[in-house]
Amino acid sequence: MSRFDWGLLLQAGVRGAGLRPAEFWALTPAELMLILGTDGAARPMARDALAALEAAFPDKTE
């Protein structure tokens, strides 16, 4: 089992994400990881996926 480096996480949350200390401590570890972009689940969208979205939902021009 790995341990959290709370000092480093607090610094990232407060300085990096702009959270107040009370907001930081109210988060679950999963919420903090999501805010910091370290959960591993989110990936940048590939160009072909963006093109498919643009084709499916074109901007309306008049």
BAROKOL-190029 format. One record per atom (N, C-alpha, C, O, CB): residue in one letter; x, y, z. Coordinates in steps of 0.001 Angstrom, whole numbers, plus 524288, in hexadecimal, padded with zeros to 5 digits. Glycine has a CB too. Example, Ala and Ser with C-alpha at 12.3 -4.5 7.8 and 13.67 -1.06 7.14 Angstrom:
BAROKOL-190029
a833867E9C681E78
a8300C7EE6C81E78
a833907F31C81E78
a8379C7F30982111
a82C2C7EE8782356
s832327F73681BA8
s835667FBDC81BE4
s832648001E81EBE
s834618047281F67
s837047FDAA8165D
***
This chain:
BAROKOL-190029
m803497FB6A80000
m800008000080000
m80378804D880000
m806F58055E80345
m7FC427FFFC804C0
s8027B808697FC48
s8058980D387FC24
s80303811567FF9D
s7FE488114F80078
s8061080F407F680
r80633814CF8018D
r80443818F4804F6
r803F881E0E801EF
r806E981EF27FE3D
r807CA81993809D5
f8005F8215A80394
f7FFE4826828013B
f803FE82A1F80388
f80513829E980836
f7FA5E828C180212
d8064382D668004E
d809BB831898021D
d806398364B802F2
d805A78398C7FF74
d80E5E832B07FE10
w803DC836AF807A0
w7FFF783AB2808A9
w802268402F8080E
w7FF62843AD8063E
w7FDC983A0680E13
g806FF8410280983
g8095484632808E1
g80990847CF8032A
g8083A84C39801CD
g80ECB8464D80B3A
l80B3E844467FFE5
l80B898455A7FA4C
l80612846077F801
l805368497F7F4CB
l80E74840EF7F773
l80262842BC7F9A3
l7FD07843357F7B4
l7FA80848487F980
l7F7B384AC97F680
l7F9C383E927F983
l7FB76849D07FE60
l7F95884EBF8005A
l7FB8C8534F7FD3E
l7F8B0856E87FBD3
l7FA9684F6A80637
q8008F8532A7FC35
q803008574E7F91D
q800A2857797F3A2
q7FF7D85BB47F1A9
q808F9856797F8CD
a7FFE4853037F12D
a7FD94852D97EBF2
a7F7F3854BF7EC09
a7F643857837E87B
a7FDD384D4F7E9B9
g7F5128534C7F007
g7EFA1854EF7F064
g7EF0085AB57F179
g7EBC185D4F7EF0F
g7ECED851E77F48C
v7F21D85CBE7F51D
v7F194862387F6A9
v7F443865D17F2BE
v7F1E4869897F0D3
v7F3DB863157FC23
r7F923864B97F193
r7FBFB868267EDF4
r7FA938670D7E846
r7F9B286AA77E536
r801DA867847EEB6
g7FA608620F7E6E8
g7F978860A97E173
g7F3D58613D7DFB7
g7F2C78636F7DB92
g7FB2B85B347E08B
a7F03185F487E2DD
a7EAAF85F4F7E154
a7E7AD863DD7E3AA
a7E31E864A77E258
a7E82185A407E2ED
g7EA22866E27E71C
g7E79386B707E951
g7E37586A3C7ED6D
g7DFFF86D6E7EE68
g7E52986E767E517
l7E3CE865A97EFD4
l7E013864467F3E9
l7E18E866E97F90B
l7E626867F37FA04
l7DFD285E4D7F49C
r7DDB5867FA7FC48
r7DEC5869AC8019D
r7DFDE864C5804D1
r7DDEF8609580373
r7DA1186CEC803F7
p7E2E18652480902
p7E4158607680C15
p7DF3985D6980DB8
p7DF3B8589B80D7A
p7E723861FA810E3
a7DB218601080F5C
a7D65785D50810F5
a7D3EB85A5C80C5A
a7D1D78561380D03
a7D256861368133E
e7D43385CAC807B7
e7D22985A058030A
e7D56E8552F801D2
e7D35A8511380070
e7D22185DC87FE47
f7DA9D855C08025E
f7DE15851538016C
f7DCBF84CC480506
f7DC1C8485780340
f7E3CC852F38022E
w7DC5584DE180A17
w7DB6B849B680DE1
w7D5FB8476880D7D
w7D5118431A80F6D
w7DC4B84BB781351
a7D25484A2A80B06
a7CD0E8481580A55
a7CCAA84457805B7
a7C8C88418D80531
a7C93A84C848099D
l7D0A5844408025B
l7D097840D57FDC3
l7D1CC83B337FF37
l7D49383A25802FF
l7D481842C07F9B5
t7CFAD837A47FC2D
t7D165832367FC8E
t7D668831BD7F959
t7D7658350E7F604
t7CD0A82E487FA90
p7D99582DBB7FA40
p7DE3482D0C7F6F8
p7DCDC82CA27F128
p7DFC782E967EDDF
p7E12A828377F8AB
a7D88382A217EFDF
a7D6F3829A57EA62
a7D5B982EF87E805
a7D72D830037E38F
a7D233826097E9DF
e7D312832587EAF2
e7D1D48379D7E908
e7D6CE83AC97E839
e7D75283D937E457
e7CE2983A767ECE0
l7DA6D83A5E7EBDC
l7DF5B83D2B7EB5D
l7E25C83B4D7E696
l7E47383E797E3A4
l7E2AA83C7A7F04C
m7E295836407E5D0
m7E558834227E148
m7E2DA836037DC37
m7E59A837257D870
m7E56582E237E175
l7DDB1836597DC1B
l7DAFC838487D77C
l7DC5483DFC7D67E
l7DD7183F747D20D
l7D512837A07D818
i7DC40841397DA8C
i7DD8D846C77DA00
i7E323847747D80F
i7E43284AC37D4BB
i7DCD3849A67DF3E
l7E6AB844547DA23
l7EC2F844CE7D8B2
l7ED7A841FF7D3A4
l7F1D88426A7D1AC
l7EF95842B77DD03
g7E9AF83F1F7D183
g7EA9383C697CC92
g7EE26837BB7CD07
g7F0F3836757C954
g7ECC8840187C8B1
t7EE1A835237D186
t7F1A5830BF7D25F
t7EED382B917D303
t7F119827C37D4E1
t7F4F2831C07D718
d7E9CF82B697D174
d7E6E38268F7D260
d7E7F58226C7CE3E
d7E68981DE47CEFB
d7E116827B17D28D
g7EA70823DF7C9E7
g7EBAE8201A7C5DA
g7E72381EBD7C257
g7E7EE81C2F7BE58
g7EDB181B4E7C841
a7E268820557C3A9
a7DDE481EED7C081
a7DD22822A47BBEC
a7DBC2820F37B7A2
a7D90581EDB7C3D9
a7DE03827A07BCC7
a7DD2782B6C7B89E
a7E1D082B867B4F4
a7E65082BB87B6A2
a7DC29830E47BAE2
r7E0A782B627AFF8
r7E4B782B9C7ABFF
r7E36C8300E7A841
r7DED68313E7A76D
r7E5368264C7A907
p7E7588327F7A601
p7E6448367F7A21B
p7E3468342879D7D
p7E40C82FA179C11
p7EB64839087A039
m7DFE48374A79B37
m7DCD983578796CA
m7E0538353C791F1
m7E350838D9790E3
m7D8148390F795DA
a7DFE78310178F0D
a7E2DD8306978A32
a7E048833AA785EB
a7DBA9834F278643
a7E33382A8D7888C
r7E340834F8781F1
r7E13A8383377DAB
r7DC8B835B877AFB
r7D8C38386A779BB
r7E57D83934779B0
d7DCC1830A277A16
d7D86982E1777760
d7D36C82E2B77AA9
d7CF2582E8C7787F
d7D9DA8287577600
a7D3E382DD277FC9
a7CF4E82E227832E
a7CD05833A478314
a7C8428344C78309
a7D0BB82C8E788D2
l7D069837997830B
l7CE9283CFB782A8
l7CBE383DE277D6A
l7C7C48405A77D36
l7D321840D57835D
a7CE2983BED77938
a7CBC783C847740B
a7C66C839F0773D7
a7C2CF83C0877175
a7CF5483A2F76FD3
a7C5E38356677654
a7C0D7832B977672
a7BCCA835EF77976
a7B8448363F777DE
a7C16C82D43778EA
l7BE678384C77DC9
l7BAD083BA4780B9
l7B9448407777D9C
l7B4BA8420D77DA0
l7BD4883D47785E3
e7BD15842CA77AEE
e7BBE884760777BE
e7B81B8460F7735B
e7B4A6849287721C
e7C0EC849AA77579
a7B8BF8417A77105
a7B53783FD176CD3
a7AFC983EB176EF5
a7ABE583FEE76C6B
a7B76183AF676A0A
a7AF7983C6477387
a7AA6D83B06775CE
a7A79283FCB777F4
a7A2C483FF0777F7
a7AB298370577A1D
f7AA79843A9779C1
f7A8268484877C2D
f7AA9F84D3B779EF
f7AD9084FEB77CA0
f7A8D38481D78230
p7A96E84E6D77505
p7ABDC8530E7729E
p7A9E18581777523
p7A582858607771D
p7AAC38532A76CB4
d7AD4385C0C774FE
d7AB9F86130776D9
d7A7698633D77330
d7A7CB862B076E6D
d7B0568651077728
k7A375865927756E
k79F4E867D577234
k7A10086D377705A
k7A2608709A77379
k79A108682B77547
t7A0E086DED76B5B
t7A2158730C76930
t79D48874EB7663B
t79A7B871DB763CE
t7A705872DC7658E
e79C6D879F17667C
e797D087C10763E6
e79941880547602F
e795D88829375DA6
e793F187E13767D4
***
